[in-house]
């Protein structure tokens, strides 16, 4: 297992004319057969319309994709062009071929006439251009498991520091983070003698802080929200959310009210992110938009290019009661005991965006377990669970997400 460097999440290997994309975290391989032995050079991740962990370029005229679950052709900006259910010929332009298989890969060509063969049974999909050109391949780990381990002593302040870097697994903090495959699995937490956060895990650069009192209970109650925001968790006299524009949102000091407010904010902000991203990497329509849209003081897609703090300022103007009826139940919820042992559960709960409540044990020091109750994958009478944000647009490609949700990314 590597120590968290994004360029170690994905590696590229050459064996003759086969370029293999290796998902280091998952241990999976996606082979691509090239018409010549690739001479690899690093490529900029910014070349690709959605986040990648690593990328290379080489010269080629054709390549074959032998193993895949879906293949989608997009233009250079990421707009859907075609799914090759039959052979297609496309005029000179920039194109990205999005491959979902053992991992996620994107093949980019620029200023080229593109031909893509038909998806037909187990046959490879052939991609070719009109002349030898630079081909760039970027890939993103499916990242369904932790890539690093943080060691924490039995101190609430140390656990708060660990929570601050859970968001290192999130590829970006636009509204697109509401897609689960862009969040990845947070690093694991293990108890030990002293705090050890392996390099290069760092606090995300969002400028947001979540202040908590130095108690296990408050750290746990706000852990999932802090993860989703990519916030630094700091110790303070009263709970609060501080944005990088100077605004502070006070939070309740009563434990039960704090739990309810944290869940309310997570639910509302996650749902509004799914509305903002509707014109994003994957065009998708959200159920409930027609009911919620007229009640909002903004047009969601207009916030897509705003900073996290700017979006949250707009989101705070929304009545949470107008959003809640349109959101399905949480896929997972947890009630933790306010003991050091429960800290090890926080990454797994953040991974599934689970709201956390804390048991009000009369004497928590006598509790040796970590939790009183967790509920996961509850029957919903055919309804999707919260976070199951499958896009309705046929251009998008949902793939099963191991968290009980699905993603078009």
N, C-alpha and C positions, 0 to 999 in steps of 0.2 A: 504494500500500500504506500502511495507517495505521501508527501507532507503538505499537499494542498496547492502547489503551483499550477496555475491554469494551463500552462503549456505542457504539463505532465499529465493532464487528464486525457489527452489524445496524443498518440504517436503515429508516425508514418514509417512503413518498412517497405523495402524493395527486394523482390526476388525475381530477377530477370525482367520481364515486362509486366509483372504483377505488382501493383501498388496496393498495399494493405493498410487500411485505416484501423488502428488499434485503439479501442476504448480501454484505457489503462484502469480506470476505476471498476468497470464492469467485467473486464477480462474478455471482451468480445472483439471479433475481427470482421471487417467488411472489405472484401477484396474488389479491386477494380483492375480489369485487364486492359492495358494500354497497347497501342500499335507499335510502340518502341520502348526501349528501357528508359524510364523517366530519370532526368537529371534534375533533382529537386533543389529548389531555393525557397527561402521563407516568403510567405505572402502576407499581406496586411489583412487582419480580420475585418477591417472596414470595407473590404471589397464585397462582403456578403450582406444580404438584406436582413438576416437575423443572426443572433450571436453565435460565434463559433469559438471553440477553445484553442484551436491551432489551425494553421493553414500553410499550404505549400503551393508552388507553381512549377510548371514544366512545359515543355513543348510537345505537342501531339496533334494528330489529325483525327484520331478516333479512340474510343474506349468502350468497353463492354461492362455492364453491371450484371453479374451472374446471380447475386443473391440480394433480394429486396422484398419488402412488403408493399411499399408504395413508391411510385415515381411521379413527380409533378414538375412541369416546366413553368417557370416564371420569367418575367423580364428582368432586366438588370436591377430594377428598383424593388423587385419582390412581388409585383402584381401577377396574379394568375394568368397564364396563357393557355395551357392545355394539359390534359392528362392523356398520355399516349395509349389510349385504348385501341387506336389504329395508328399506322405509320404516319408521321407528320413531317412536313418540310416547312421551315420558317425562314423568312427573308432576313437579310443582313441586319444585325442588331446585337445587343448584349443580352445574354440569357443565363439563367441559373437553373440547373437541374437539381431538384431537391429529392434526396434519397432517404427513405426510412427503412432501416433494416436492423442489423445487429447493433448499429449505432446510427447517429444522424449525420449525414454528409451533404454538402452542396458543391456541385461542379459548376464553375463559372467560365464562360467564354465571352469575349468581347469582339465586336465588329466582325461578325461571322455569319454565314448562312448555316443554319443548323438543321440536321436531320436526326430524328429519333425514331427507332423502330417500334413496332407494336408490342404492347405487353401481351404475351401469349403463353399461358401455362408456365412451365418451368424454364422457358427459354430466356437467355440473357437479353437485356435491353441494350441495343447498340446506339451509341451517340457519336455523331461524326460532324465535322465542319468541312468547308469547301477547300481549305488549304491548311498546312501546318500552322498552328497558332499557339499562343500562350494559354494554357489551361490552368485554372486555379481550383484547388480542392480544399474546402474548409470542413471541419467536423466538430461536433459537440458531443461530449459524453452524455449518455442517458442518465448517469449520475443518480442512480436510485439507492445508493448506499453511501455511508460516510467515506470521505477520502482522507481524513486525518483525525487525530484524537487529542482533545484538550484535557489536561489533568488539572483538577481543582481541589484545594483543601476544603475542609468543612467550615467555610466562612461565607456568609451571604454576599459580602462585597466581592469575593473572588469569583463566586458563581455569576454575579452580575457582569464581571469582566468577560467571562466565558460566553455569556449570552450575547454580549456585544459583537462577537465575531461569528456567531451562527450564520449571519447573513452573508458571509464570504462565499457561500455556495450560489448565491443569486447572481445571474449573469448581468442584469441591468435593473435599474430602479425606475424605469418608465412604467406605464400602466401594463405593459406586456408581461411584467412579473406575475400577473394573475394567471398566466399559463404555467402549469406545474413543471413542465420540463425546462423552463427557463429559471426555475428556482433551485433545482438540484436538492440533494440531501445535505442538511447541515452537518458539520463535523461532530463526532461523538464526544460526550463528556464522560470522564472517568474520575473517580475520587482518588486522591493521592495526598502526599505530604505537603506539596507546594504547587503554586500555580505555574503551569507550563503550557503556553500557547505556541505551537510549532510554527516556525517561519515557513512561508510568508503569509500565513493567515492574518488578516488585518480587519479592522472595523471598516465597513463600507463607507465611502465618501459621500454620504447623503447630507451631513450637517444636522441630522436630527438626533435629539437626545430624549430618552425616556428616563425620568428621575423616579427612583424608588426609595423607600425607607430600607434600612439595612436589616431586613428580616427575610427568612426563607419564603414566607407566605407572599409578600409583595413582589419579590423577584419572580416567583413562579407565576403569579397572576398576570404579570405583564410580559412574560417571556415570548409568547407567540406573537403578540402585537409588535414587540420590539424587533423580532426576527423579520416579520413581513415588511416593516418600515426600513430595515437596514439601519436601525438606530443604535447609537451608543447608549448602554444602560449605565447611568450614574447614580451615586448615592446622594440623597437629599433628605430634607426634613419632611417634605410632603410629596406625594406622587404628582407627576406632571409630564406633559409632552412639550418639548421645546423645539421650535422650528428654527432653521438657520436665518430666517428673516427677522428674528427677535420676538416672534409671537410665542406665548406660552398658553397652553390649554391645561387648566387645572384639572386634576382627577380627584375623585372622592377619597377620603381617608378611611372611611368604614370599609372593612374587608368585603362584605357582600356587595355593597354598592360599587366598589372598585371592580370586582369581577364582572358585574353586569355592564358597567361602562366600557371596560376593555373589550368584552364580547361585542357590544353594540358598535363600537368604533371599527373593530376588525370586520364585522359583517358588512357594515355600510361602506367602508373604504374599499374592501375587496370587490363588492358588487359594482361600485361606481367605476373601479378600474376596468372591469369587464365591459362596461359601456364605452369608456374612453377608447379602448383598444379595438373597437368594432371596425375601424378603417385602418388597422395596423398591419402587422406582418401577415396575418391570416384574416381575411374579411369574414366576419361572423356577425350574426344577429343574435341578440340576447333575448331570451324569453322574459316577458315582463316589461320590456322597454316602452311599449305603447302605454302601459299604465303608469310607469314612473317618469318617463320623459317629460310630459307636460308639467310635472310638479317641480322639476329641477330649475334652478336659477341660471343654468348654463347649458350649452349644447356640448355633450360629452366629447365628441371627437376633436373639438377645438382645444381641448386641454392636453392633447397627445404630446405636444412638444414642450409643455411646461415642466418646470422642475417639480420634484416631489413636494416641496413645501408649498409651492404655488397651487398645486392640485389639492393638497390637503386644506388649504385656506378656503378653496371653493367647496370642498366636500363638507366642511364644518357648517356651511350654510344650509345643508340638507337635513330635513327632519328624518331621523332614523326610522320613525314609525311609518314613513311612506315607502321605505325600502324593504323592511322586514317581511311584509306579506308576499313579496316577490322572490324571496330567497328560500331555497329548500333547506331541510335540516342539515346540521353539521354531520359530516361523515364520522367524525370521532370527537368525543368529549372526554375530559378526565377530571377526576377529583384526586388531588395529591395530598399527602400528609406533609406538614411543614417540617420535614426532616432532611438532613443532608443526602440521604439515599435517593430521594426523589429527583435530585439534580440530573442524574443519568438519564432520566426519561425525557428531559426537555427537548433535545434535538429531534427525537422521534415524534413528539407532539407538534413541534413547530413544522416539521416536514409535511404533516397532513393538515396544517392550519387549525389545530384543535384548540378551542378555548379551554383555559385551565382554571379550575376552582380549587380551593384549598379547604381541607377538612378542619372543622373547628373542634379539634380534640381538646378535652379539658386538660390533658397532660401529654402533649405531643412527644415529650422525651421518652415516653414509654412505648411509642410506636416504632417498631423495627422495620416495617415494610415501607414501600415507597408510595403506594396509592391505595385508596379505598375502592375505587370503581373506575373502570374505563368502559366506554361503549364504542364499538367500531362496526362499520358496515351494517348499520341498523336497517331493517326492512323499511322501505318508504312507500309501499303500495304502488310501485312502478314509477315513483318520482325519482329524479336524480338527486343525489346527495349534494350538499353544499360544496362548491368547488368543482363539480362535475360540469364543466363549461364547454360541452361539445358544440362546435360551431355548426350552424345550420346551413351555411353556404356550401354548395356542392364543390366549390373550388378548393375548399380546405380539406386537410387530410387528418382526421382524428386517429390517434394511435392509442392503444391501451396504456394508461398510466398506472403504475403499480401502487398508487396511493388510493385507488378507488375512484379516481377522476380520469379524464381523458384530455388529450391535448392535440391541437392541430399543428403544434410546433415540435 
